[in-house]
């Protein structure tokens, strides 16, 4: 089974060969014959992955605000 992966630091994309998942009772495995990639959504994801931490924070000010408010209110980070 092939999977497209992206390295978070560099944004490099690689197709990896993976083992098929083990199925449990009540699960099904669906084989895709084709897939469509949204160039806008996927392109912005690739672009964001190539930015350093400051660049990512600058691009997502609302999430930075949530983290700072959480630290102020709780004294620790929460999972976003």
N, CA, C and O atoms as a Maestro MAE file, in Angstrom:
{
 s_m_m2io_version
 :::
 2.0.0
}

f_m_ct {
 s_m_title
 :::
 protein
 m_atom[320] {
  # First column is atom index #
  i_m_mmod_type
  r_m_x_coord
  r_m_y_coord
  r_m_z_coord
  i_m_residue_number
  s_m_chain_name
  s_m_pdb_residue_name
  s_m_pdb_atom_name
  i_m_atomic_number
  :::
  1 25 0.852 -1.160 0.000 1 A "UNK " " N  " 7
  2 3 0.000 0.000 0.000 1 A "UNK " " CA " 6
  3 2 0.907 1.236 0.000 1 A "UNK " " C  " 6
  4 15 1.877 1.297 0.757 1 A "UNK " " O  " 8
  5 25 0.596 2.202 -0.835 2 A "UNK " " N  " 7
  6 3 1.389 3.429 -0.904 2 A "UNK " " CA " 6
  7 2 0.753 4.528 -0.060 2 A "UNK " " C  " 6
  8 15 -0.470 4.627 0.040 2 A "UNK " " O  " 8
  9 25 1.611 5.355 0.545 3 A "UNK " " N  " 7
  10 3 1.142 6.497 1.315 3 A "UNK " " CA " 6
  11 2 2.055 7.680 1.038 3 A "UNK " " C  " 6
  12 15 3.279 7.558 1.097 3 A "UNK " " O  " 8
  13 25 1.457 8.821 0.737 4 A "UNK " " N  " 7
  14 3 2.218 10.047 0.527 4 A "UNK " " CA " 6
  15 2 2.450 10.689 1.889 4 A "UNK " " C  " 6
  16 15 1.498 10.950 2.624 4 A "UNK " " O  " 8
  17 25 3.711 10.945 2.228 5 A "UNK " " N  " 7
  18 3 4.046 11.560 3.511 5 A "UNK " " CA " 6
  19 2 4.848 12.830 3.265 5 A "UNK " " C  " 6
  20 15 5.455 13.011 2.210 5 A "UNK " " O  " 8
  21 25 4.834 13.693 4.256 6 A "UNK " " N  " 7
  22 3 5.553 14.959 4.162 6 A "UNK " " CA " 6
  23 2 6.364 15.177 5.427 6 A "UNK " " C  " 6
  24 15 5.843 15.036 6.533 6 A "UNK " " O  " 8
  25 25 7.635 15.521 5.270 7 A "UNK " " N  " 7
  26 3 8.489 15.829 6.418 7 A "UNK " " CA " 6
  27 2 8.162 17.230 6.892 7 A "UNK " " C  " 6
  28 15 8.156 18.178 6.107 7 A "UNK " " O  " 8
  29 25 7.887 17.357 8.199 8 A "UNK " " N  " 7
  30 3 7.432 18.648 8.724 8 A "UNK " " CA " 6
  31 2 8.500 19.732 8.686 8 A "UNK " " C  " 6
  32 15 8.161 20.909 8.567 8 A "UNK " " O  " 8
  33 25 9.760 19.382 8.782 9 A "UNK " " N  " 7
  34 3 10.808 20.396 8.772 9 A "UNK " " CA " 6
  35 2 11.072 20.981 7.403 9 A "UNK " " C  " 6
  36 15 11.108 22.200 7.234 9 A "UNK " " O  " 8
  37 25 11.259 20.105 6.419 10 A "UNK " " N  " 7
  38 3 11.637 20.558 5.081 10 A "UNK " " CA " 6
  39 2 10.455 20.670 4.126 10 A "UNK " " C  " 6
  40 15 10.525 21.387 3.128 10 A "UNK " " O  " 8
  41 25 9.375 19.967 4.427 11 A "UNK " " N  " 7
  42 3 8.229 19.956 3.517 11 A "UNK " " CA " 6
  43 2 8.400 18.980 2.373 11 A "UNK " " C  " 6
  44 15 7.544 18.901 1.492 11 A "UNK " " O  " 8
  45 25 9.526 18.215 2.373 12 A "UNK " " N  " 7
  46 3 9.752 17.227 1.314 12 A "UNK " " CA " 6
  47 2 8.663 16.170 1.354 12 A "UNK " " C  " 6
  48 15 8.239 15.742 2.427 12 A "UNK " " O  " 8
  49 25 8.210 15.751 0.176 13 A "UNK " " N  " 7
  50 3 7.164 14.745 0.082 13 A "UNK " " CA " 6
  51 2 7.752 13.456 -0.483 13 A "UNK " " C  " 6
  52 15 8.564 13.472 -1.407 13 A "UNK " " O  " 8
  53 25 7.313 12.331 0.105 14 A "UNK " " N  " 7
  54 3 7.834 11.028 -0.272 14 A "UNK " " CA " 6
  55 2 6.679 10.033 -0.323 14 A "UNK " " C  " 6
  56 15 5.804 10.049 0.543 14 A "UNK " " O  " 8
  57 25 6.676 9.167 -1.335 15 A "UNK " " N  " 7
  58 3 5.715 8.067 -1.376 15 A "UNK " " CA " 6
  59 2 6.366 6.872 -0.708 15 A "UNK " " C  " 6
  60 15 7.442 6.432 -1.113 15 A "UNK " " O  " 8
  61 25 5.704 6.347 0.323 16 A "UNK " " N  " 7
  62 3 6.237 5.211 1.065 16 A "UNK " " CA " 6
  63 2 5.361 3.984 0.834 16 A "UNK " " C  " 6
  64 15 4.142 4.091 0.699 16 A "UNK " " O  " 8
  65 25 6.000 2.824 0.791 17 A "UNK " " N  " 7
  66 3 5.291 1.548 0.710 17 A "UNK " " CA " 6
  67 2 5.052 1.061 2.135 17 A "UNK " " C  " 6
  68 15 6.002 0.863 2.891 17 A "UNK " " O  " 8
  69 25 3.794 0.870 2.503 18 A "UNK " " N  " 7
  70 3 3.435 0.436 3.845 18 A "UNK " " CA " 6
  71 2 2.700 -0.897 3.796 18 A "UNK " " C  " 6
  72 15 2.110 -1.262 2.779 18 A "UNK " " O  " 8
  73 25 2.745 -1.609 4.902 19 A "UNK " " N  " 7
  74 3 1.981 -2.860 5.010 19 A "UNK " " CA " 6
  75 2 0.498 -2.518 5.122 19 A "UNK " " C  " 6
  76 15 0.130 -1.460 5.632 19 A "UNK " " O  " 8
  77 25 -0.343 -3.423 4.642 20 A "UNK " " N  " 7
  78 3 -1.777 -3.223 4.791 20 A "UNK " " CA " 6
  79 2 -2.145 -3.324 6.266 20 A "UNK " " C  " 6
  80 15 -1.553 -4.120 6.995 20 A "UNK " " O  " 8
  81 25 -3.111 -2.532 6.715 21 A "UNK " " N  " 7
  82 3 -3.480 -2.568 8.131 21 A "UNK " " CA " 6
  83 2 -4.160 -3.883 8.508 21 A "UNK " " C  " 6
  84 15 -4.810 -4.519 7.678 21 A "UNK " " O  " 8
  85 25 -3.999 -4.278 9.762 22 A "UNK " " N  " 7
  86 3 -4.690 -5.455 10.277 22 A "UNK " " CA " 6
  87 2 -6.153 -5.074 10.515 22 A "UNK " " C  " 6
  88 15 -6.450 -4.047 11.127 22 A "UNK " " O  " 8
  89 25 -7.047 -5.912 10.026 23 A "UNK " " N  " 7
  90 3 -8.467 -5.627 10.197 23 A "UNK " " CA " 6
  91 2 -9.015 -6.384 11.395 23 A "UNK " " C  " 6
  92 15 -8.700 -7.555 11.607 23 A "UNK " " O  " 8
  93 25 -9.827 -5.707 12.162 24 A "UNK " " N  " 7
  94 3 -10.530 -6.320 13.278 24 A "UNK " " CA " 6
  95 2 -11.965 -6.605 12.856 24 A "UNK " " C  " 6
  96 15 -12.407 -6.168 11.793 24 A "UNK " " O  " 8
  97 25 -12.676 -7.327 13.681 25 A "UNK " " N  " 7
  98 3 -14.069 -7.653 13.415 25 A "UNK " " CA " 6
  99 2 -14.872 -6.374 13.201 25 A "UNK " " C  " 6
  100 15 -14.762 -5.428 13.981 25 A "UNK " " O  " 8
  101 25 -15.667 -6.349 12.157 26 A "UNK " " N  " 7
  102 3 -16.503 -5.196 11.860 26 A "UNK " " CA " 6
  103 2 -15.826 -4.133 11.016 26 A "UNK " " C  " 6
  104 15 -16.447 -3.122 10.687 26 A "UNK " " O  " 8
  105 25 -14.554 -4.340 10.657 27 A "UNK " " N  " 7
  106 3 -13.823 -3.366 9.839 27 A "UNK " " CA " 6
  107 2 -13.770 -3.839 8.391 27 A "UNK " " C  " 6
  108 15 -13.851 -5.038 8.120 27 A "UNK " " O  " 8
  109 25 -13.636 -2.900 7.465 28 A "UNK " " N  " 7
  110 3 -13.473 -3.223 6.053 28 A "UNK " " CA " 6
  111 2 -12.283 -2.450 5.496 28 A "UNK " " C  " 6
  112 15 -11.940 -1.382 6.005 28 A "UNK " " O  " 8
  113 25 -11.662 -2.979 4.469 29 A "UNK " " N  " 7
  114 3 -10.568 -2.304 3.787 29 A "UNK " " CA " 6
  115 2 -11.077 -1.897 2.415 29 A "UNK " " C  " 6
  116 15 -11.568 -2.734 1.658 29 A "UNK " " O  " 8
  117 25 -10.964 -0.620 2.092 30 A "UNK " " N  " 7
  118 3 -11.462 -0.088 0.833 30 A "UNK " " CA " 6
  119 2 -10.276 0.234 -0.056 30 A "UNK " " C  " 6
  120 15 -9.341 0.910 0.374 30 A "UNK " " O  " 8
  121 25 -10.306 -0.241 -1.288 31 A "UNK " " N  " 7
  122 3 -9.233 0.041 -2.239 31 A "UNK " " CA " 6
  123 2 -9.654 1.211 -3.131 31 A "UNK " " C  " 6
  124 15 -10.686 1.157 -3.800 31 A "UNK " " O  " 8
  125 25 -8.841 2.261 -3.127 32 A "UNK " " N  " 7
  126 3 -9.093 3.411 -4.003 32 A "UNK " " CA " 6
  127 2 -8.474 3.153 -5.369 32 A "UNK " " C  " 6
  128 15 -7.366 2.627 -5.470 32 A "UNK " " O  " 8
  129 25 -9.183 3.520 -6.397 33 A "UNK " " N  " 7
  130 3 -8.644 3.402 -7.751 33 A "UNK " " CA " 6
  131 2 -8.031 4.716 -8.210 33 A "UNK " " C  " 6
  132 15 -7.165 4.731 -9.085 33 A "UNK " " O  " 8
  133 25 -8.478 5.814 -7.622 34 A "UNK " " N  " 7
  134 3 -7.902 7.112 -7.946 34 A "UNK " " CA " 6
  135 2 -8.182 8.072 -6.785 34 A "UNK " " C  " 6
  136 15 -9.022 7.816 -5.923 34 A "UNK " " O  " 8
  137 25 -7.459 9.165 -6.800 35 A "UNK " " N  " 7
  138 3 -7.613 10.160 -5.745 35 A "UNK " " CA " 6
  139 2 -7.404 11.541 -6.356 35 A "UNK " " C  " 6
  140 15 -6.641 11.703 -7.308 35 A "UNK " " O  " 8
  141 25 -8.077 12.509 -5.808 36 A "UNK " " N  " 7
  142 3 -7.947 13.890 -6.284 36 A "UNK " " CA " 6
  143 2 -7.328 14.718 -5.166 36 A "UNK " " C  " 6
  144 15 -7.734 14.623 -4.008 36 A "UNK " " O  " 8
  145 25 -6.359 15.516 -5.521 37 A "UNK " " N  " 7
  146 3 -5.707 16.391 -4.554 37 A "UNK " " CA " 6
  147 2 -6.142 17.822 -4.846 37 A "UNK " " C  " 6
  148 15 -6.079 18.275 -5.989 37 A "UNK " " O  " 8
  149 25 -6.578 18.525 -3.822 38 A "UNK " " N  " 7
  150 3 -6.933 19.929 -3.951 38 A "UNK " " CA " 6
  151 2 -5.639 20.744 -3.942 38 A "UNK " " C  " 6
  152 15 -4.977 20.845 -2.909 38 A "UNK " " O  " 8
  153 25 -5.288 21.308 -5.056 39 A "UNK " " N  " 7
  154 3 -4.013 22.033 -5.143 39 A "UNK " " CA " 6
  155 2 -3.940 23.209 -4.178 39 A "UNK " " C  " 6
  156 15 -2.862 23.515 -3.670 39 A "UNK " " O  " 8
  157 25 -5.055 23.870 -3.915 40 A "UNK " " N  " 7
  158 3 -5.051 24.995 -2.976 40 A "UNK " " CA " 6
  159 2 -4.798 24.538 -1.550 40 A "UNK " " C  " 6
  160 15 -3.922 25.066 -0.865 40 A "UNK " " O  " 8
  161 25 -5.569 23.554 -1.108 41 A "UNK " " N  " 7
  162 3 -5.426 23.048 0.264 41 A "UNK " " CA " 6
  163 2 -4.088 22.368 0.453 41 A "UNK " " C  " 6
  164 15 -3.371 22.665 1.408 41 A "UNK " " O  " 8
  165 25 -3.744 21.467 -0.435 42 A "UNK " " N  " 7
  166 3 -2.490 20.725 -0.306 42 A "UNK " " CA " 6
  167 2 -1.287 21.646 -0.488 42 A "UNK " " C  " 6
  168 15 -0.273 21.488 0.192 42 A "UNK " " O  " 8
  169 25 -1.399 22.601 -1.397 43 A "UNK " " N  " 7
  170 3 -0.303 23.546 -1.614 43 A "UNK " " CA " 6
  171 2 -0.026 24.393 -0.388 43 A "UNK " " C  " 6
  172 15 1.130 24.656 -0.056 43 A "UNK " " O  " 8
  173 25 -1.091 24.823 0.292 44 A "UNK " " N  " 7
  174 3 -0.890 25.637 1.498 44 A "UNK " " CA " 6
  175 2 -0.300 24.794 2.627 44 A "UNK " " C  " 6
  176 15 0.465 25.308 3.444 44 A "UNK " " O  " 8
  177 25 -0.644 23.511 2.682 45 A "UNK " " N  " 7
  178 3 -0.079 22.615 3.691 45 A "UNK " " CA " 6
  179 2 1.417 22.428 3.455 45 A "UNK " " C  " 6
  180 15 2.206 22.460 4.400 45 A "UNK " " O  " 8
  181 25 1.803 22.233 2.205 46 A "UNK " " N  " 7
  182 3 3.224 22.072 1.868 46 A "UNK " " CA " 6
  183 2 3.976 23.351 2.189 46 A "UNK " " C  " 6
  184 15 5.062 23.306 2.767 46 A "UNK " " O  " 8
  185 25 3.411 24.483 1.821 47 A "UNK " " N  " 7
  186 3 4.056 25.773 2.073 47 A "UNK " " CA " 6
  187 2 4.244 26.013 3.574 47 A "UNK " " C  " 6
  188 15 5.300 26.477 4.003 47 A "UNK " " O  " 8
  189 25 3.218 25.697 4.366 48 A "UNK " " N  " 7
  190 3 3.301 25.890 5.820 48 A "UNK " " CA " 6
  191 2 4.340 24.968 6.446 48 A "UNK " " C  " 6
  192 15 5.044 25.366 7.374 48 A "UNK " " O  " 8
  193 25 4.440 23.742 5.946 49 A "UNK " " N  " 7
  194 3 5.390 22.776 6.513 49 A "UNK " " CA " 6
  195 2 6.832 23.213 6.302 49 A "UNK " " C  " 6
  196 15 7.714 22.835 7.073 49 A "UNK " " O  " 8
  197 25 7.074 23.991 5.283 50 A "UNK " " N  " 7
  198 3 8.438 24.435 4.980 50 A "UNK " " CA " 6
  199 2 8.856 25.653 5.795 50 A "UNK " " C  " 6
  200 15 10.021 26.051 5.761 50 A "UNK " " O  " 8
  201 25 7.915 26.247 6.529 51 A "UNK " " N  " 7
  202 3 8.245 27.430 7.329 51 A "UNK " " CA " 6
  203 2 8.803 27.017 8.682 51 A "UNK " " C  " 6
  204 15 8.505 25.938 9.192 51 A "UNK " " O  " 8
  205 25 9.619 27.897 9.251 52 A "UNK " " N  " 7
  206 3 10.115 27.637 10.606 52 A "UNK " " CA " 6
  207 2 9.000 27.940 11.597 52 A "UNK " " C  " 6
  208 15 7.921 28.382 11.203 52 A "UNK " " O  " 8
  209 25 9.255 27.705 12.880 53 A "UNK " " N  " 7
  210 3 8.230 27.864 13.909 53 A "UNK " " CA " 6
  211 2 7.675 29.285 13.950 53 A "UNK " " C  " 6
  212 15 6.468 29.473 14.103 53 A "UNK " " O  " 8
  213 25 8.547 30.288 13.814 54 A "UNK " " N  " 7
  214 3 8.094 31.680 13.835 54 A "UNK " " CA " 6
  215 2 7.174 31.959 12.648 54 A "UNK " " C  " 6
  216 15 6.151 32.628 12.794 54 A "UNK " " O  " 8
  217 25 7.540 31.442 11.470 55 A "UNK " " N  " 7
  218 3 6.707 31.631 10.276 55 A "UNK " " CA " 6
  219 2 5.343 30.982 10.426 55 A "UNK " " C  " 6
  220 15 4.330 31.538 10.003 55 A "UNK " " O  " 8
  221 25 5.322 29.794 11.034 56 A "UNK " " N  " 7
  222 3 4.043 29.110 11.263 56 A "UNK " " CA " 6
  223 2 3.184 29.886 12.247 56 A "UNK " " C  " 6
  224 15 1.975 30.007 12.051 56 A "UNK " " O  " 8
  225 25 3.796 30.416 13.310 57 A "UNK " " N  " 7
  226 3 3.062 31.190 14.310 57 A "UNK " " CA " 6
  227 2 2.504 32.467 13.688 57 A "UNK " " C  " 6
  228 15 1.376 32.864 13.981 57 A "UNK " " O  " 8
  229 25 3.287 33.101 12.838 58 A "UNK " " N  " 7
  230 3 2.868 34.334 12.164 58 A "UNK " " CA " 6
  231 2 1.670 34.080 11.250 58 A "UNK " " C  " 6
  232 15 0.808 34.942 11.078 58 A "UNK " " O  " 8
  233 25 1.633 32.892 10.674 59 A "UNK " " N  " 7
  234 3 0.552 32.523 9.760 59 A "UNK " " CA " 6
  235 2 -0.737 32.141 10.500 59 A "UNK " " C  " 6
  236 15 -1.819 32.166 9.913 59 A "UNK " " O  " 8
  237 25 -0.621 31.788 11.787 60 A "UNK " " N  " 7
  238 3 -1.782 31.334 12.566 60 A "UNK " " CA " 6
  239 2 -1.903 32.124 13.884 60 A "UNK " " C  " 6
  240 15 -1.756 31.546 14.961 60 A "UNK " " O  " 8
  241 25 -2.165 33.422 13.806 61 A "UNK " " N  " 7
  242 3 -2.198 34.243 15.022 61 A "UNK " " CA " 6
  243 2 -3.283 33.816 16.018 61 A "UNK " " C  " 6
  244 15 -3.095 33.956 17.226 61 A "UNK " " O  " 8
  245 25 -4.406 33.300 15.530 62 A "UNK " " N  " 7
  246 3 -5.478 32.894 16.443 62 A "UNK " " CA " 6
  247 2 -5.040 31.706 17.304 62 A "UNK " " C  " 6
  248 15 -5.366 31.657 18.490 62 A "UNK " " O  " 8
  249 25 -4.318 30.762 16.732 63 A "UNK " " N  " 7
  250 3 -3.829 29.623 17.509 63 A "UNK " " CA " 6
  251 2 -2.775 30.056 18.520 63 A "UNK " " C  " 6
  252 15 -2.734 29.532 19.633 63 A "UNK " " O  " 8
  253 25 -1.925 31.007 18.146 64 A "UNK " " N  " 7
  254 3 -0.925 31.537 19.080 64 A "UNK " " CA " 6
  255 2 -1.639 32.201 20.249 64 A "UNK " " C  " 6
  256 15 -1.245 32.029 21.403 64 A "UNK " " O  " 8
  257 25 -2.686 32.958 19.952 65 A "UNK " " N  " 7
  258 3 -3.461 33.619 21.000 65 A "UNK " " CA " 6
  259 2 -4.071 32.587 21.957 65 A "UNK " " C  " 6
  260 15 -4.065 32.787 23.172 65 A "UNK " " O  " 8
  261 25 -4.596 31.483 21.410 66 A "UNK " " N  " 7
  262 3 -5.177 30.424 22.251 66 A "UNK " " CA " 6
  263 2 -4.121 29.819 23.177 66 A "UNK " " C  " 6
  264 15 -4.393 29.577 24.353 66 A "UNK " " O  " 8
  265 25 -2.938 29.578 22.662 67 A "UNK " " N  " 7
  266 3 -1.860 29.002 23.473 67 A "UNK " " CA " 6
  267 2 -1.485 29.967 24.598 67 A "UNK " " C  " 6
  268 15 -1.357 29.555 25.751 67 A "UNK " " O  " 8
  269 25 -1.311 31.238 24.271 68 A "UNK " " N  " 7
  270 3 -0.934 32.228 25.289 68 A "UNK " " CA " 6
  271 2 -2.018 32.381 26.353 68 A "UNK " " C  " 6
  272 15 -1.709 32.524 27.536 68 A "UNK " " O  " 8
  273 25 -3.292 32.352 25.939 69 A "UNK " " N  " 7
  274 3 -4.387 32.437 26.903 69 A "UNK " " CA " 6
  275 2 -4.416 31.209 27.808 69 A "UNK " " C  " 6
  276 15 -4.685 31.321 29.004 69 A "UNK " " O  " 8
  277 25 -4.141 30.049 27.243 70 A "UNK " " N  " 7
  278 3 -4.113 28.818 28.026 70 A "UNK " " CA " 6
  279 2 -2.999 28.862 29.073 70 A "UNK " " C  " 6
  280 15 -3.197 28.467 30.222 70 A "UNK " " O  " 8
  281 25 -1.838 29.342 28.664 71 A "UNK " " N  " 7
  282 3 -0.721 29.459 29.603 71 A "UNK " " CA " 6
  283 2 -1.080 30.449 30.712 71 A "UNK " " C  " 6
  284 15 -0.803 30.203 31.886 71 A "UNK " " O  " 8
  285 25 -1.687 31.552 30.336 72 A "UNK " " N  " 7
  286 3 -2.079 32.575 31.315 72 A "UNK " " CA " 6
  287 2 -3.103 32.023 32.302 72 A "UNK " " C  " 6
  288 15 -2.988 32.253 33.506 72 A "UNK " " O  " 8
  289 25 -4.099 31.299 31.803 73 A "UNK " " N  " 7
  290 3 -5.186 30.805 32.645 73 A "UNK " " CA " 6
  291 2 -4.841 29.526 33.408 73 A "UNK " " C  " 6
  292 15 -5.282 29.344 34.542 73 A "UNK " " O  " 8
  293 25 -4.058 28.644 32.793 74 A "UNK " " N  " 7
  294 3 -3.812 27.341 33.378 74 A "UNK " " CA " 6
  295 2 -2.368 27.117 33.823 74 A "UNK " " C  " 6
  296 15 -2.069 26.184 34.569 74 A "UNK " " O  " 8
  297 25 -1.501 27.976 33.358 75 A "UNK " " N  " 7
  298 3 -0.088 27.813 33.694 75 A "UNK " " CA " 6
  299 2 0.586 26.683 32.943 75 A "UNK " " C  " 6
  300 15 1.697 26.289 33.297 75 A "UNK " " O  " 8
  301 25 -0.059 26.151 31.912 76 A "UNK " " N  " 7
  302 3 0.543 25.075 31.120 76 A "UNK " " CA " 6
  303 2 -0.082 25.067 29.732 76 A "UNK " " C  " 6
  304 15 -1.105 25.708 29.491 76 A "UNK " " O  " 8
  305 25 0.546 24.337 28.832 77 A "UNK " " N  " 7
  306 3 0.034 24.211 27.471 77 A "UNK " " CA " 6
  307 2 -1.067 23.163 27.420 77 A "UNK " " C  " 6
  308 15 -1.071 22.203 28.191 77 A "UNK " " O  " 8
  309 25 -2.012 23.368 26.485 78 A "UNK " " N  " 7
  310 3 -3.037 22.355 26.223 78 A "UNK " " CA " 6
  311 2 -2.885 21.895 24.800 78 A "UNK " " C  " 6
  312 15 -2.277 22.595 23.990 78 A "UNK " " O  " 8
  313 25 -3.408 20.764 24.474 79 A "UNK " " N  " 7
  314 3 -3.370 20.252 23.113 79 A "UNK " " CA " 6
  315 2 -4.400 20.965 22.268 79 A "UNK " " C  " 6
  316 15 -5.570 21.030 22.646 79 A "UNK " " O  " 8
  317 25 -3.987 21.508 21.121 80 A "UNK " " N  " 7
  318 3 -4.908 22.208 20.233 80 A "UNK " " CA " 6
  319 2 -5.407 21.295 19.152 80 A "UNK " " C  " 6
  320 15 -6.196 21.713 18.306 80 A "UNK " " O  " 8
  :::
 }
 m_bond[319] {
  # First column is bond index #
  i_m_from
  i_m_to
  i_m_order
  :::
  1 1 2 1
  2 2 3 1
  3 3 4 2
  4 3 5 1
  5 5 6 1
  6 6 7 1
  7 7 8 2
  8 7 9 1
  9 9 10 1
  10 10 11 1
  11 11 12 2
  12 11 13 1
  13 13 14 1
  14 14 15 1
  15 15 16 2
  16 15 17 1
  17 17 18 1
  18 18 19 1
  19 19 20 2
  20 19 21 1
  21 21 22 1
  22 22 23 1
  23 23 24 2
  24 23 25 1
  25 25 26 1
  26 26 27 1
  27 27 28 2
  28 27 29 1
  29 29 30 1
  30 30 31 1
  31 31 32 2
  32 31 33 1
  33 33 34 1
  34 34 35 1
  35 35 36 2
  36 35 37 1
  37 37 38 1
  38 38 39 1
  39 39 40 2
  40 39 41 1
  41 41 42 1
  42 42 43 1
  43 43 44 2
  44 43 45 1
  45 45 46 1
  46 46 47 1
  47 47 48 2
  48 47 49 1
  49 49 50 1
  50 50 51 1
  51 51 52 2
  52 51 53 1
  53 53 54 1
  54 54 55 1
  55 55 56 2
  56 55 57 1
  57 57 58 1
  58 58 59 1
  59 59 60 2
  60 59 61 1
  61 61 62 1
  62 62 63 1
  63 63 64 2
  64 63 65 1
  65 65 66 1
  66 66 67 1
  67 67 68 2
  68 67 69 1
  69 69 70 1
  70 70 71 1
  71 71 72 2
  72 71 73 1
  73 73 74 1
  74 74 75 1
  75 75 76 2
  76 75 77 1
  77 77 78 1
  78 78 79 1
  79 79 80 2
  80 79 81 1
  81 81 82 1
  82 82 83 1
  83 83 84 2
  84 83 85 1
  85 85 86 1
  86 86 87 1
  87 87 88 2
  88 87 89 1
  89 89 90 1
  90 90 91 1
  91 91 92 2
  92 91 93 1
  93 93 94 1
  94 94 95 1
  95 95 96 2
  96 95 97 1
  97 97 98 1
  98 98 99 1
  99 99 100 2
  100 99 101 1
  101 101 102 1
  102 102 103 1
  103 103 104 2
  104 103 105 1
  105 105 106 1
  106 106 107 1
  107 107 108 2
  108 107 109 1
  109 109 110 1
  110 110 111 1
  111 111 112 2
  112 111 113 1
  113 113 114 1
  114 114 115 1
  115 115 116 2
  116 115 117 1
  117 117 118 1
  118 118 119 1
  119 119 120 2
  120 119 121 1
  121 121 122 1
  122 122 123 1
  123 123 124 2
  124 123 125 1
  125 125 126 1
  126 126 127 1
  127 127 128 2
  128 127 129 1
  129 129 130 1
  130 130 131 1
  131 131 132 2
  132 131 133 1
  133 133 134 1
  134 134 135 1
  135 135 136 2
  136 135 137 1
  137 137 138 1
  138 138 139 1
  139 139 140 2
  140 139 141 1
  141 141 142 1
  142 142 143 1
  143 143 144 2
  144 143 145 1
  145 145 146 1
  146 146 147 1
  147 147 148 2
  148 147 149 1
  149 149 150 1
  150 150 151 1
  151 151 152 2
  152 151 153 1
  153 153 154 1
  154 154 155 1
  155 155 156 2
  156 155 157 1
  157 157 158 1
  158 158 159 1
  159 159 160 2
  160 159 161 1
  161 161 162 1
  162 162 163 1
  163 163 164 2
  164 163 165 1
  165 165 166 1
  166 166 167 1
  167 167 168 2
  168 167 169 1
  169 169 170 1
  170 170 171 1
  171 171 172 2
  172 171 173 1
  173 173 174 1
  174 174 175 1
  175 175 176 2
  176 175 177 1
  177 177 178 1
  178 178 179 1
  179 179 180 2
  180 179 181 1
  181 181 182 1
  182 182 183 1
  183 183 184 2
  184 183 185 1
  185 185 186 1
  186 186 187 1
  187 187 188 2
  188 187 189 1
  189 189 190 1
  190 190 191 1
  191 191 192 2
  192 191 193 1
  193 193 194 1
  194 194 195 1
  195 195 196 2
  196 195 197 1
  197 197 198 1
  198 198 199 1
  199 199 200 2
  200 199 201 1
  201 201 202 1
  202 202 203 1
  203 203 204 2
  204 203 205 1
  205 205 206 1
  206 206 207 1
  207 207 208 2
  208 207 209 1
  209 209 210 1
  210 210 211 1
  211 211 212 2
  212 211 213 1
  213 213 214 1
  214 214 215 1
  215 215 216 2
  216 215 217 1
  217 217 218 1
  218 218 219 1
  219 219 220 2
  220 219 221 1
  221 221 222 1
  222 222 223 1
  223 223 224 2
  224 223 225 1
  225 225 226 1
  226 226 227 1
  227 227 228 2
  228 227 229 1
  229 229 230 1
  230 230 231 1
  231 231 232 2
  232 231 233 1
  233 233 234 1
  234 234 235 1
  235 235 236 2
  236 235 237 1
  237 237 238 1
  238 238 239 1
  239 239 240 2
  240 239 241 1
  241 241 242 1
  242 242 243 1
  243 243 244 2
  244 243 245 1
  245 245 246 1
  246 246 247 1
  247 247 248 2
  248 247 249 1
  249 249 250 1
  250 250 251 1
  251 251 252 2
  252 251 253 1
  253 253 254 1
  254 254 255 1
  255 255 256 2
  256 255 257 1
  257 257 258 1
  258 258 259 1
  259 259 260 2
  260 259 261 1
  261 261 262 1
  262 262 263 1
  263 263 264 2
  264 263 265 1
  265 265 266 1
  266 266 267 1
  267 267 268 2
  268 267 269 1
  269 269 270 1
  270 270 271 1
  271 271 272 2
  272 271 273 1
  273 273 274 1
  274 274 275 1
  275 275 276 2
  276 275 277 1
  277 277 278 1
  278 278 279 1
  279 279 280 2
  280 279 281 1
  281 281 282 1
  282 282 283 1
  283 283 284 2
  284 283 285 1
  285 285 286 1
  286 286 287 1
  287 287 288 2
  288 287 289 1
  289 289 290 1
  290 290 291 1
  291 291 292 2
  292 291 293 1
  293 293 294 1
  294 294 295 1
  295 295 296 2
  296 295 297 1
  297 297 298 1
  298 298 299 1
  299 299 300 2
  300 299 301 1
  301 301 302 1
  302 302 303 1
  303 303 304 2
  304 303 305 1
  305 305 306 1
  306 306 307 1
  307 307 308 2
  308 307 309 1
  309 309 310 1
  310 310 311 1
  311 311 312 2
  312 311 313 1
  313 313 314 1
  314 314 315 1
  315 315 316 2
  316 315 317 1
  317 317 318 1
  318 318 319 1
  319 319 320 2
  :::
 }
}
